[in-house]
């Protein structure tokens, strides 16, 4: 190691760097995001069957998805979904909910900041 020249060290370091897993990340993001959107579509279809009009269905679907995202964030489940799904979990409306609830939970565990 001590007597390595620059080229040898670069070859050595390239072997040690983990290879990126782009395809795996893309597929997982697609599956997780698709699953969240499918759940949203199921909620929407269920509300349509209940006889709500288009505006009410859109509002209720959004409210339910925000609640589910906040609830799962509170339980610590959404963070695990985000670790698996990456951007697939961050893009839908549940990602917005997670982004709103996470700082509030962090603030609660830290308590008040007094100067």
Secondary structure, 3 states (H helix, E strand, C coil): CCCCCHHHHHHHHHHHCCCCCHHHHHHHHHHHHHHHHHHHHHHHHHHHHCCCCHHHHHHHHHHHHHHHHHHHHHHCHHHHHHHHHCHHHHCCHHHHHHHHHHHHHHHHHHCCCCC
